[in-house]
Amino acid sequence: MTMAFVLITCALGKEDSVLSNLEKLSNIKEVSRVHGAYDVIAKVEASSAEQIKGVITDEIRTINDVRSTINLPLKFYN
């Protein structure tokens, strides 16, 4: 199982909308609103690093009002 934390910057005032859209994605396991340089953190899990890349580029970054992402990849093995 591969996991990544994604730090997301949203358009001003659109954090709740972004959170709601993230919660609908199947590979998103947790989302939280945070304060500081980023607005939202999302935990993404998938079977491969390539699949995580697809979730980030094709799903997260295409959500309206997502302005930027920083990806923190982690890998866990059973």
HTML snippet that shows the backbone in 3Dmol.js (N, CA, C, O; Angstrom):
<script src="https://3Dmol.org/build/3Dmol-min.js"></script>
<div id="view" style="width:600px;height:400px;position:relative"></div>
<script>
const pdb = `
ATOM      1  N   MET A   1       0.852  -1.177   0.000  1.00  0.00           N
ATOM      2  CA  MET A   1       0.000   0.000   0.000  1.00  0.00           C
ATOM      3  C   MET A   1       0.894   1.235   0.000  1.00  0.00           C
ATOM      4  O   MET A   1       1.865   1.307   0.752  1.00  0.00           O
ATOM      5  N   THR A   2       0.566   2.184  -0.830  1.00  0.00           N
ATOM      6  CA  THR A   2       1.298   3.443  -0.911  1.00  0.00           C
ATOM      7  C   THR A   2       0.406   4.553  -0.387  1.00  0.00           C
ATOM      8  O   THR A   2      -0.803   4.556  -0.615  1.00  0.00           O
ATOM      9  N   MET A   3       1.011   5.488   0.312  1.00  0.00           N
ATOM     10  CA  MET A   3       0.249   6.576   0.908  1.00  0.00           C
ATOM     11  C   MET A   3       0.988   7.886   0.679  1.00  0.00           C
ATOM     12  O   MET A   3       2.215   7.917   0.587  1.00  0.00           O
ATOM     13  N   ALA A   4       0.227   8.957   0.590  1.00  0.00           N
ATOM     14  CA  ALA A   4       0.795  10.302   0.502  1.00  0.00           C
ATOM     15  C   ALA A   4      -0.110  11.265   1.250  1.00  0.00           C
ATOM     16  O   ALA A   4      -1.329  11.099   1.285  1.00  0.00           O
ATOM     17  N   PHE A   5       0.506  12.266   1.844  1.00  0.00           N
ATOM     18  CA  PHE A   5      -0.250  13.386   2.377  1.00  0.00           C
ATOM     19  C   PHE A   5      -0.142  14.504   1.352  1.00  0.00           C
ATOM     20  O   PHE A   5       0.940  14.775   0.831  1.00  0.00           O
ATOM     21  N   VAL A   6      -1.252  15.142   1.071  1.00  0.00           N
ATOM     22  CA  VAL A   6      -1.277  16.221   0.090  1.00  0.00           C
ATOM     23  C   VAL A   6      -1.703  17.496   0.806  1.00  0.00           C
ATOM     24  O   VAL A   6      -2.788  17.570   1.383  1.00  0.00           O
ATOM     25  N   LEU A   7      -0.829  18.499   0.759  1.00  0.00           N
ATOM     26  CA  LEU A   7      -1.121  19.807   1.336  1.00  0.00           C
ATOM     27  C   LEU A   7      -1.715  20.672   0.234  1.00  0.00           C
ATOM     28  O   LEU A   7      -1.132  20.809  -0.841  1.00  0.00           O
ATOM     29  N   ILE A   8      -2.865  21.248   0.504  1.00  0.00           N
ATOM     30  CA  ILE A   8      -3.631  21.933  -0.544  1.00  0.00           C
ATOM     31  C   ILE A   8      -3.881  23.389  -0.161  1.00  0.00           C
ATOM     32  O   ILE A   8      -4.284  23.695   0.961  1.00  0.00           O
ATOM     33  N   THR A   9      -3.632  24.272  -1.114  1.00  0.00           N
ATOM     34  CA  THR A   9      -3.984  25.679  -0.977  1.00  0.00           C
ATOM     35  C   THR A   9      -5.244  25.923  -1.805  1.00  0.00           C
ATOM     36  O   THR A   9      -5.320  25.535  -2.971  1.00  0.00           O
ATOM     37  N   CYS A  10      -6.226  26.568  -1.189  1.00  0.00           N
ATOM     38  CA  CYS A  10      -7.515  26.813  -1.836  1.00  0.00           C
ATOM     39  C   CYS A  10      -7.695  28.304  -2.126  1.00  0.00           C
ATOM     40  O   CYS A  10      -7.000  29.154  -1.570  1.00  0.00           O
ATOM     41  N   ALA A  11      -8.634  28.587  -3.000  1.00  0.00           N
ATOM     42  CA  ALA A  11      -9.039  29.974  -3.204  1.00  0.00           C
ATOM     43  C   ALA A  11      -9.646  30.484  -1.900  1.00  0.00           C
ATOM     44  O   ALA A  11     -10.246  29.717  -1.147  1.00  0.00           O
ATOM     45  N   LEU A  12      -9.489  31.760  -1.643  1.00  0.00           N
ATOM     46  CA  LEU A  12      -9.952  32.364  -0.403  1.00  0.00           C
ATOM     47  C   LEU A  12     -11.438  32.092  -0.170  1.00  0.00           C
ATOM     48  O   LEU A  12     -12.273  32.397  -1.022  1.00  0.00           O
ATOM     49  N   GLY A  13     -11.755  31.524   0.973  1.00  0.00           N
ATOM     50  CA  GLY A  13     -13.141  31.263   1.344  1.00  0.00           C
ATOM     51  C   GLY A  13     -13.749  30.010   0.744  1.00  0.00           C
ATOM     52  O   GLY A  13     -14.934  29.751   0.956  1.00  0.00           O
ATOM     53  N   LYS A  14     -12.990  29.230   0.008  1.00  0.00           N
ATOM     54  CA  LYS A  14     -13.531  28.053  -0.673  1.00  0.00           C
ATOM     55  C   LYS A  14     -13.095  26.730  -0.025  1.00  0.00           C
ATOM     56  O   LYS A  14     -13.259  25.664  -0.620  1.00  0.00           O
ATOM     57  N   GLU A  15     -12.548  26.799   1.176  1.00  0.00           N
ATOM     58  CA  GLU A  15     -12.027  25.613   1.846  1.00  0.00           C
ATOM     59  C   GLU A  15     -13.097  24.539   2.059  1.00  0.00           C
ATOM     60  O   GLU A  15     -12.841  23.360   1.816  1.00  0.00           O
ATOM     61  N   ASP A  16     -14.279  24.929   2.506  1.00  0.00           N
ATOM     62  CA  ASP A  16     -15.344  23.962   2.769  1.00  0.00           C
ATOM     63  C   ASP A  16     -15.788  23.254   1.495  1.00  0.00           C
ATOM     64  O   ASP A  16     -16.071  22.056   1.517  1.00  0.00           O
ATOM     65  N   SER A  17     -15.850  23.974   0.400  1.00  0.00           N
ATOM     66  CA  SER A  17     -16.221  23.381  -0.880  1.00  0.00           C
ATOM     67  C   SER A  17     -15.174  22.369  -1.332  1.00  0.00           C
ATOM     68  O   SER A  17     -15.518  21.286  -1.805  1.00  0.00           O
ATOM     69  N   VAL A  18     -13.914  22.714  -1.188  1.00  0.00           N
ATOM     70  CA  VAL A  18     -12.832  21.796  -1.557  1.00  0.00           C
ATOM     71  C   VAL A  18     -12.880  20.555  -0.668  1.00  0.00           C
ATOM     72  O   VAL A  18     -12.755  19.437  -1.166  1.00  0.00           O
ATOM     73  N   LEU A  19     -13.061  20.737   0.644  1.00  0.00           N
ATOM     74  CA  LEU A  19     -13.172  19.595   1.564  1.00  0.00           C
ATOM     75  C   LEU A  19     -14.300  18.662   1.146  1.00  0.00           C
ATOM     76  O   LEU A  19     -14.126  17.444   1.112  1.00  0.00           O
ATOM     77  N   SER A  20     -15.434  19.226   0.834  1.00  0.00           N
ATOM     78  CA  SER A  20     -16.594  18.429   0.431  1.00  0.00           C
ATOM     79  C   SER A  20     -16.302  17.608  -0.823  1.00  0.00           C
ATOM     80  O   SER A  20     -16.678  16.438  -0.901  1.00  0.00           O
ATOM     81  N   ASN A  21     -15.644  18.207  -1.788  1.00  0.00           N
ATOM     82  CA  ASN A  21     -15.302  17.493  -3.020  1.00  0.00           C
ATOM     83  C   ASN A  21     -14.253  16.415  -2.781  1.00  0.00           C
ATOM     84  O   ASN A  21     -14.322  15.343  -3.381  1.00  0.00           O
ATOM     85  N   LEU A  22     -13.293  16.681  -1.922  1.00  0.00           N
ATOM     86  CA  LEU A  22     -12.260  15.684  -1.611  1.00  0.00           C
ATOM     87  C   LEU A  22     -12.866  14.456  -0.945  1.00  0.00           C
ATOM     88  O   LEU A  22     -12.462  13.329  -1.233  1.00  0.00           O
ATOM     89  N   GLU A  23     -13.830  14.665  -0.059  1.00  0.00           N
ATOM     90  CA  GLU A  23     -14.456  13.554   0.660  1.00  0.00           C
ATOM     91  C   GLU A  23     -15.179  12.589  -0.271  1.00  0.00           C
ATOM     92  O   GLU A  23     -15.435  11.449   0.116  1.00  0.00           O
ATOM     93  N   LYS A  24     -15.508  13.005  -1.464  1.00  0.00           N
ATOM     94  CA  LYS A  24     -16.203  12.163  -2.440  1.00  0.00           C
ATOM     95  C   LYS A  24     -15.260  11.225  -3.199  1.00  0.00           C
ATOM     96  O   LYS A  24     -15.720  10.292  -3.857  1.00  0.00           O
ATOM     97  N   LEU A  25     -13.953  11.461  -3.116  1.00  0.00           N
ATOM     98  CA  LEU A  25     -12.983  10.666  -3.876  1.00  0.00           C
ATOM     99  C   LEU A  25     -12.635   9.381  -3.127  1.00  0.00           C
ATOM    100  O   LEU A  25     -12.366   9.410  -1.926  1.00  0.00           O
ATOM    101  N   SER A  26     -12.640   8.277  -3.826  1.00  0.00           N
ATOM    102  CA  SER A  26     -12.469   6.978  -3.175  1.00  0.00           C
ATOM    103  C   SER A  26     -11.085   6.753  -2.580  1.00  0.00           C
ATOM    104  O   SER A  26     -10.969   6.039  -1.583  1.00  0.00           O
ATOM    105  N   ASN A  27     -10.053   7.322  -3.138  1.00  0.00           N
ATOM    106  CA  ASN A  27      -8.702   7.108  -2.621  1.00  0.00           C
ATOM    107  C   ASN A  27      -8.328   8.076  -1.493  1.00  0.00           C
ATOM    108  O   ASN A  27      -7.248   7.967  -0.913  1.00  0.00           O
ATOM    109  N   ILE A  28      -9.211   9.012  -1.187  1.00  0.00           N
ATOM    110  CA  ILE A  28      -8.971   9.937  -0.083  1.00  0.00           C
ATOM    111  C   ILE A  28      -9.489   9.274   1.192  1.00  0.00           C
ATOM    112  O   ILE A  28     -10.678   8.979   1.311  1.00  0.00           O
ATOM    113  N   LYS A  29      -8.581   9.045   2.145  1.00  0.00           N
ATOM    114  CA  LYS A  29      -8.950   8.348   3.372  1.00  0.00           C
ATOM    115  C   LYS A  29      -9.291   9.300   4.507  1.00  0.00           C
ATOM    116  O   LYS A  29     -10.109   8.968   5.364  1.00  0.00           O
ATOM    117  N   GLU A  30      -8.678  10.476   4.527  1.00  0.00           N
ATOM    118  CA  GLU A  30      -8.958  11.485   5.548  1.00  0.00           C
ATOM    119  C   GLU A  30      -8.697  12.867   4.965  1.00  0.00           C
ATOM    120  O   GLU A  30      -7.808  13.042   4.132  1.00  0.00           O
ATOM    121  N   VAL A  31      -9.472  13.836   5.407  1.00  0.00           N
ATOM    122  CA  VAL A  31      -9.216  15.234   5.055  1.00  0.00           C
ATOM    123  C   VAL A  31      -9.436  16.095   6.283  1.00  0.00           C
ATOM    124  O   VAL A  31     -10.314  15.820   7.100  1.00  0.00           O
ATOM    125  N   SER A  32      -8.636  17.134   6.404  1.00  0.00           N
ATOM    126  CA  SER A  32      -8.780  18.066   7.519  1.00  0.00           C
ATOM    127  C   SER A  32      -8.451  19.472   7.046  1.00  0.00           C
ATOM    128  O   SER A  32      -7.597  19.679   6.184  1.00  0.00           O
ATOM    129  N   ARG A  33      -9.140  20.411   7.625  1.00  0.00           N
ATOM    130  CA  ARG A  33      -8.823  21.815   7.385  1.00  0.00           C
ATOM    131  C   ARG A  33      -7.696  22.197   8.340  1.00  0.00           C
ATOM    132  O   ARG A  33      -7.733  21.836   9.516  1.00  0.00           O
ATOM    133  N   VAL A  34      -6.713  22.910   7.853  1.00  0.00           N
ATOM    134  CA  VAL A  34      -5.591  23.347   8.674  1.00  0.00           C
ATOM    135  C   VAL A  34      -5.391  24.846   8.483  1.00  0.00           C
ATOM    136  O   VAL A  34      -5.924  25.442   7.547  1.00  0.00           O
ATOM    137  N   HIS A  35      -4.623  25.439   9.373  1.00  0.00           N
ATOM    138  CA  HIS A  35      -4.370  26.872   9.295  1.00  0.00           C
ATOM    139  C   HIS A  35      -2.880  27.098   9.126  1.00  0.00           C
ATOM    140  O   HIS A  35      -2.063  26.400   9.726  1.00  0.00           O
ATOM    141  N   GLY A  36      -2.537  28.065   8.317  1.00  0.00           N
ATOM    142  CA  GLY A  36      -1.137  28.369   8.061  1.00  0.00           C
ATOM    143  C   GLY A  36      -0.913  28.530   6.576  1.00  0.00           C
ATOM    144  O   GLY A  36      -1.738  29.113   5.871  1.00  0.00           O
ATOM    145  N   ALA A  37       0.199  28.015   6.107  1.00  0.00           N
ATOM    146  CA  ALA A  37       0.549  28.159   4.691  1.00  0.00           C
ATOM    147  C   ALA A  37      -0.390  27.365   3.786  1.00  0.00           C
ATOM    148  O   ALA A  37      -0.540  27.704   2.612  1.00  0.00           O
ATOM    149  N   TYR A  38      -1.024  26.314   4.310  1.00  0.00           N
ATOM    150  CA  TYR A  38      -1.938  25.468   3.536  1.00  0.00           C
ATOM    151  C   TYR A  38      -3.305  25.493   4.190  1.00  0.00           C
ATOM    152  O   TYR A  38      -3.433  25.819   5.370  1.00  0.00           O
ATOM    153  N   ASP A  39      -4.319  25.149   3.424  1.00  0.00           N
ATOM    154  CA  ASP A  39      -5.691  25.208   3.909  1.00  0.00           C
ATOM    155  C   ASP A  39      -6.272  23.847   4.256  1.00  0.00           C
ATOM    156  O   ASP A  39      -7.097  23.731   5.162  1.00  0.00           O
ATOM    157  N   VAL A  40      -5.839  22.814   3.530  1.00  0.00           N
ATOM    158  CA  VAL A  40      -6.396  21.472   3.689  1.00  0.00           C
ATOM    159  C   VAL A  40      -5.259  20.461   3.583  1.00  0.00           C
ATOM    160  O   VAL A  40      -4.319  20.645   2.809  1.00  0.00           O
ATOM    161  N   ILE A  41      -5.358  19.381   4.378  1.00  0.00           N
ATOM    162  CA  ILE A  41      -4.458  18.247   4.220  1.00  0.00           C
ATOM    163  C   ILE A  41      -5.313  17.019   3.939  1.00  0.00           C
ATOM    164  O   ILE A  41      -6.332  16.794   4.592  1.00  0.00           O
ATOM    165  N   ALA A  42      -4.885  16.231   2.962  1.00  0.00           N
ATOM    166  CA  ALA A  42      -5.606  15.022   2.583  1.00  0.00           C
ATOM    167  C   ALA A  42      -4.660  13.826   2.627  1.00  0.00           C
ATOM    168  O   ALA A  42      -3.509  13.910   2.200  1.00  0.00           O
ATOM    169  N   LYS A  43      -5.165  12.719   3.147  1.00  0.00           N
ATOM    170  CA  LYS A  43      -4.416  11.465   3.165  1.00  0.00           C
ATOM    171  C   LYS A  43      -4.921  10.624   1.994  1.00  0.00           C
ATOM    172  O   LYS A  43      -6.108  10.312   1.905  1.00  0.00           O
ATOM    173  N   VAL A  44      -4.006  10.266   1.102  1.00  0.00           N
ATOM    174  CA  VAL A  44      -4.347   9.497  -0.096  1.00  0.00           C
ATOM    175  C   VAL A  44      -3.700   8.117   0.015  1.00  0.00           C
ATOM    176  O   VAL A  44      -2.517   8.010   0.340  1.00  0.00           O
ATOM    177  N   GLU A  45      -4.468   7.067  -0.251  1.00  0.00           N
ATOM    178  CA  GLU A  45      -3.944   5.707  -0.275  1.00  0.00           C
ATOM    179  C   GLU A  45      -4.287   5.055  -1.598  1.00  0.00           C
ATOM    180  O   GLU A  45      -5.383   5.233  -2.128  1.00  0.00           O
ATOM    181  N   ALA A  46      -3.328   4.292  -2.130  1.00  0.00           N
ATOM    182  CA  ALA A  46      -3.540   3.581  -3.392  1.00  0.00           C
ATOM    183  C   ALA A  46      -2.574   2.400  -3.447  1.00  0.00           C
ATOM    184  O   ALA A  46      -1.720   2.235  -2.577  1.00  0.00           O
ATOM    185  N   SER A  47      -2.725   1.599  -4.469  1.00  0.00           N
ATOM    186  CA  SER A  47      -1.891   0.399  -4.586  1.00  0.00           C
ATOM    187  C   SER A  47      -0.500   0.687  -5.131  1.00  0.00           C
ATOM    188  O   SER A  47       0.397  -0.147  -5.003  1.00  0.00           O
ATOM    189  N   SER A  48      -0.308   1.855  -5.737  1.00  0.00           N
ATOM    190  CA  SER A  48       1.002   2.170  -6.306  1.00  0.00           C
ATOM    191  C   SER A  48       1.237   3.682  -6.303  1.00  0.00           C
ATOM    192  O   SER A  48       0.304   4.479  -6.199  1.00  0.00           O
ATOM    193  N   ALA A  49       2.496   4.040  -6.419  1.00  0.00           N
ATOM    194  CA  ALA A  49       2.854   5.457  -6.517  1.00  0.00           C
ATOM    195  C   ALA A  49       2.260   6.070  -7.781  1.00  0.00           C
ATOM    196  O   ALA A  49       1.863   7.235  -7.783  1.00  0.00           O
ATOM    197  N   GLU A  50       2.202   5.296  -8.841  1.00  0.00           N
ATOM    198  CA  GLU A  50       1.637   5.788 -10.105  1.00  0.00           C
ATOM    199  C   GLU A  50       0.153   6.111  -9.947  1.00  0.00           C
ATOM    200  O   GLU A  50      -0.332   7.101 -10.494  1.00  0.00           O
ATOM    201  N   GLN A  51      -0.563   5.280  -9.202  1.00  0.00           N
ATOM    202  CA  GLN A  51      -1.985   5.540  -8.968  1.00  0.00           C
ATOM    203  C   GLN A  51      -2.163   6.791  -8.099  1.00  0.00           C
ATOM    204  O   GLN A  51      -3.076   7.583  -8.335  1.00  0.00           O
ATOM    205  N   ILE A  52      -1.305   6.969  -7.109  1.00  0.00           N
ATOM    206  CA  ILE A  52      -1.370   8.186  -6.279  1.00  0.00           C
ATOM    207  C   ILE A  52      -1.148   9.409  -7.152  1.00  0.00           C
ATOM    208  O   ILE A  52      -1.855  10.407  -7.018  1.00  0.00           O
ATOM    209  N   LYS A  53      -0.177   9.337  -8.037  1.00  0.00           N
ATOM    210  CA  LYS A  53       0.095  10.457  -8.951  1.00  0.00           C
ATOM    211  C   LYS A  53      -1.161  10.796  -9.760  1.00  0.00           C
ATOM    212  O   LYS A  53      -1.488  11.968  -9.946  1.00  0.00           O
ATOM    213  N   GLY A  54      -1.856   9.769 -10.236  1.00  0.00           N
ATOM    214  CA  GLY A  54      -3.083   9.993 -10.996  1.00  0.00           C
ATOM    215  C   GLY A  54      -4.176  10.642 -10.166  1.00  0.00           C
ATOM    216  O   GLY A  54      -4.880  11.530 -10.649  1.00  0.00           O
ATOM    217  N   VAL A  55      -4.325  10.206  -8.919  1.00  0.00           N
ATOM    218  CA  VAL A  55      -5.331  10.811  -8.040  1.00  0.00           C
ATOM    219  C   VAL A  55      -5.035  12.297  -7.852  1.00  0.00           C
ATOM    220  O   VAL A  55      -5.936  13.132  -7.912  1.00  0.00           O
ATOM    221  N   ILE A  56      -3.765  12.613  -7.626  1.00  0.00           N
ATOM    222  CA  ILE A  56      -3.399  14.011  -7.391  1.00  0.00           C
ATOM    223  C   ILE A  56      -3.587  14.859  -8.643  1.00  0.00           C
ATOM    224  O   ILE A  56      -4.202  15.924  -8.591  1.00  0.00           O
ATOM    225  N   THR A  57      -3.056  14.384  -9.768  1.00  0.00           N
ATOM    226  CA  THR A  57      -3.111  15.215 -10.977  1.00  0.00           C
ATOM    227  C   THR A  57      -4.483  15.224 -11.644  1.00  0.00           C
ATOM    228  O   THR A  57      -4.919  16.265 -12.136  1.00  0.00           O
ATOM    229  N   ASP A  58      -5.164  14.090 -11.669  1.00  0.00           N
ATOM    230  CA  ASP A  58      -6.425  13.992 -12.410  1.00  0.00           C
ATOM    231  C   ASP A  58      -7.669  14.269 -11.571  1.00  0.00           C
ATOM    232  O   ASP A  58      -8.721  14.607 -12.113  1.00  0.00           O
ATOM    233  N   GLU A  59      -7.549  14.127 -10.238  1.00  0.00           N
ATOM    234  CA  GLU A  59      -8.730  14.306  -9.394  1.00  0.00           C
ATOM    235  C   GLU A  59      -8.604  15.508  -8.458  1.00  0.00           C
ATOM    236  O   GLU A  59      -9.454  16.398  -8.475  1.00  0.00           O
ATOM    237  N   ILE A  60      -7.559  15.539  -7.650  1.00  0.00           N
ATOM    238  CA  ILE A  60      -7.435  16.632  -6.673  1.00  0.00           C
ATOM    239  C   ILE A  60      -7.204  17.967  -7.365  1.00  0.00           C
ATOM    240  O   ILE A  60      -7.894  18.943  -7.070  1.00  0.00           O
ATOM    241  N   ARG A  61      -6.253  18.022  -8.274  1.00  0.00           N
ATOM    242  CA  ARG A  61      -5.907  19.301  -8.908  1.00  0.00           C
ATOM    243  C   ARG A  61      -6.977  19.828  -9.854  1.00  0.00           C
ATOM    244  O   ARG A  61      -6.932  20.992 -10.252  1.00  0.00           O
ATOM    245  N   THR A  62      -7.928  18.993 -10.215  1.00  0.00           N
ATOM    246  CA  THR A  62      -9.007  19.455 -11.098  1.00  0.00           C
ATOM    247  C   THR A  62     -10.223  19.959 -10.329  1.00  0.00           C
ATOM    248  O   THR A  62     -11.180  20.438 -10.938  1.00  0.00           O
ATOM    249  N   ILE A  63     -10.200  19.860  -8.997  1.00  0.00           N
ATOM    250  CA  ILE A  63     -11.306  20.383  -8.192  1.00  0.00           C
ATOM    251  C   ILE A  63     -11.293  21.912  -8.290  1.00  0.00           C
ATOM    252  O   ILE A  63     -10.249  22.550  -8.155  1.00  0.00           O
ATOM    253  N   ASN A  64     -12.458  22.473  -8.522  1.00  0.00           N
ATOM    254  CA  ASN A  64     -12.569  23.937  -8.561  1.00  0.00           C
ATOM    255  C   ASN A  64     -12.038  24.526  -7.269  1.00  0.00           C
ATOM    256  O   ASN A  64     -12.296  24.000  -6.187  1.00  0.00           O
ATOM    257  N   ASP A  65     -11.308  25.600  -7.379  1.00  0.00           N
ATOM    258  CA  ASP A  65     -10.778  26.368  -6.259  1.00  0.00           C
ATOM    259  C   ASP A  65      -9.568  25.745  -5.573  1.00  0.00           C
ATOM    260  O   ASP A  65      -9.114  26.272  -4.557  1.00  0.00           O
ATOM    261  N   VAL A  66      -9.029  24.640  -6.092  1.00  0.00           N
ATOM    262  CA  VAL A  66      -7.721  24.165  -5.639  1.00  0.00           C
ATOM    263  C   VAL A  66      -6.682  24.984  -6.392  1.00  0.00           C
ATOM    264  O   VAL A  66      -6.649  24.971  -7.622  1.00  0.00           O
ATOM    265  N   ARG A  67      -5.850  25.683  -5.668  1.00  0.00           N
ATOM    266  CA  ARG A  67      -4.857  26.564  -6.286  1.00  0.00           C
ATOM    267  C   ARG A  67      -3.486  25.904  -6.423  1.00  0.00           C
ATOM    268  O   ARG A  67      -2.792  26.121  -7.417  1.00  0.00           O
ATOM    269  N   SER A  68      -3.086  25.093  -5.424  1.00  0.00           N
ATOM    270  CA  SER A  68      -1.795  24.415  -5.506  1.00  0.00           C
ATOM    271  C   SER A  68      -1.777  23.236  -4.547  1.00  0.00           C
ATOM    272  O   SER A  68      -2.572  23.163  -3.609  1.00  0.00           O
ATOM    273  N   THR A  69      -0.848  22.310  -4.803  1.00  0.00           N
ATOM    274  CA  THR A  69      -0.672  21.149  -3.931  1.00  0.00           C
ATOM    275  C   THR A  69       0.809  20.909  -3.694  1.00  0.00           C
ATOM    276  O   THR A  69       1.649  21.210  -4.542  1.00  0.00           O
ATOM    277  N   ILE A  70       1.107  20.367  -2.535  1.00  0.00           N
ATOM    278  CA  ILE A  70       2.435  19.868  -2.200  1.00  0.00           C
ATOM    279  C   ILE A  70       2.225  18.422  -1.768  1.00  0.00           C
ATOM    280  O   ILE A  70       1.361  18.136  -0.938  1.00  0.00           O
ATOM    281  N   ASN A  71       3.007  17.522  -2.324  1.00  0.00           N
ATOM    282  CA  ASN A  71       2.809  16.101  -2.067  1.00  0.00           C
ATOM    283  C   ASN A  71       3.925  15.555  -1.192  1.00  0.00           C
ATOM    284  O   ASN A  71       5.108  15.778  -1.452  1.00  0.00           O
ATOM    285  N   LEU A  72       3.524  14.833  -0.144  1.00  0.00           N
ATOM    286  CA  LEU A  72       4.469  14.218   0.773  1.00  0.00           C
ATOM    287  C   LEU A  72       4.274  12.708   0.688  1.00  0.00           C
ATOM    288  O   LEU A  72       3.467  12.150   1.432  1.00  0.00           O
ATOM    289  N   PRO A  73       4.999  12.039  -0.205  1.00  0.00           N
ATOM    290  CA  PRO A  73       4.786  10.603  -0.396  1.00  0.00           C
ATOM    291  C   PRO A  73       5.406   9.777   0.718  1.00  0.00           C
ATOM    292  O   PRO A  73       6.483  10.095   1.221  1.00  0.00           O
ATOM    293  N   LEU A  74       4.707   8.712   1.094  1.00  0.00           N
ATOM    294  CA  LEU A  74       5.180   7.733   2.060  1.00  0.00           C
ATOM    295  C   LEU A  74       4.853   6.364   1.496  1.00  0.00           C
ATOM    296  O   LEU A  74       3.876   6.218   0.761  1.00  0.00           O
ATOM    297  N   LYS A  75       5.636   5.379   1.818  1.00  0.00           N
ATOM    298  CA  LYS A  75       5.374   4.036   1.328  1.00  0.00           C
ATOM    299  C   LYS A  75       5.383   3.073   2.500  1.00  0.00           C
ATOM    300  O   LYS A  75       6.298   3.101   3.323  1.00  0.00           O
ATOM    301  N   PHE A  76       4.382   2.230   2.580  1.00  0.00           N
ATOM    302  CA  PHE A  76       4.297   1.219   3.617  1.00  0.00           C
ATOM    303  C   PHE A  76       4.227  -0.153   2.988  1.00  0.00           C
ATOM    304  O   PHE A  76       3.549  -0.355   1.981  1.00  0.00           O
ATOM    305  N   TYR A  77       4.914  -1.074   3.575  1.00  0.00           N
ATOM    306  CA  TYR A  77       4.921  -2.439   3.079  1.00  0.00           C
ATOM    307  C   TYR A  77       4.426  -3.357   4.177  1.00  0.00           C
ATOM    308  O   TYR A  77       4.740  -3.158   5.351  1.00  0.00           O
ATOM    309  N   ASN A  78       3.657  -4.359   3.802  1.00  0.00           N
ATOM    310  CA  ASN A  78       3.177  -5.371   4.775  1.00  0.00           C
ATOM    311  C   ASN A  78       4.149  -6.516   4.846  1.00  0.00           C
ATOM    312  O   ASN A  78       3.931  -7.465   5.600  1.00  0.00           O
TER     313      ASN A  78
END
`;
const viewer = $3Dmol.createViewer("view");
viewer.addModel(pdb, "pdb");
viewer.setStyle({}, {cartoon: {color: "spectrum"}});
viewer.zoomTo();
viewer.render();
</script>
